[in-house]
Amino acid sequence: MLKDKVAVVTGASRGIGKSISLALARQGAKIVAVDITLKGMDELLAEIKALGSEGVAVEGNVTVTADTEKMIDEAVRAFGRVDILVNNAGITRDGLLIRMKDEDWDAVLTVNLKGAFLCTRAASKVMTKQRFGRIINIASVVGQMGNAGQANYCASKAGLMGLTRSNARELAKRNITVNAVAPGFIISDMTEALPEKVRQDMAAQIPLERFGTADDIANAVVFLATDASGYITGQVLAVNGGMYM
Ligand code: NAP
């Protein structure tokens, strides 16, 4: 489905970003895997190869303009184009509002929101010339419904949804679609470490009665990257088991 397409995925070395990279590779896309360190990248590239595709790893910080330009340059150098950008890199620095430090606010807004802006700006220069692109931003259910103790994170993800809509309007005439995926509670290192009772209480809030998996998110990203979603832009696809609708 994505043969000859080139995808840049940020925060690709582990977690949801890794699953997205592998799911895109499974559909034939060539992967430019970006992360702040190259830890885990050899394994990812080997898995991409085993799926019959190709990839390159790029060390880059999404908050540094020069790095975002470098990752796009590397993609063009390696594979000649950039069709898909997945803005997945994200961090949390949780804390109650009255105790939240300025630096925790700034760090989360800078990685989750400014990082997506910088990567999109760099990629859209190439996509505009190609007259084709698929940009997919990984938001969060808490950007839609809020969450105590996550003012910075919720604001960053709500901002990312606004950025999605603005960029969708601006880039549509160049045949570039921009959408977001908003995951709910996803099985991850963080949720695996919670006590069983807490996990059960969290799952009880979800109509489908289970946490999501990284593959649930990756499948939604694949859909938004393929021609099947060519008439969809500026949307937020909720992948949350029904916990927010
Ligand atoms: P994760 O396991 O922490 O992976 C995030 C990756 O991004 C890490 O490899 C991290 O590198 C990298 N990264 C962090 N800052 C970066 C930067 N400035 N530049 C480049 N790479 C950077 O996170 P995840 O759970 O897979 O989440 C992926 C995305 O889904 C995030 O945007 C998150 O907000 C969103 N999300 C997750 C959940 C969930 O339940 N897990 C739910 C809703 C939304 P280091 O580890 O080396 O710092």
Boltz pocket constraint, residues with backbone or C-beta under 6 A from the ligand:
constraints:
  - pocket:
      binder: B
      contacts: [[A, 10], [A, 11], [A, 12], [A, 13], [A, 14], [A, 15], [A, 16], [A, 17], [A, 34], [A, 35], [A, 36], [A, 37], [A, 60], [A, 61], [A, 62], [A, 63], [A, 87], [A, 88], [A, 89], [A, 90], [A, 91], [A, 111], [A, 115], [A, 138], [A, 139], [A, 140], [A, 141], [A, 182], [A, 183], [A, 184], [A, 185], [A, 186], [A, 187], [A, 188]]
      max_distance: 6.0
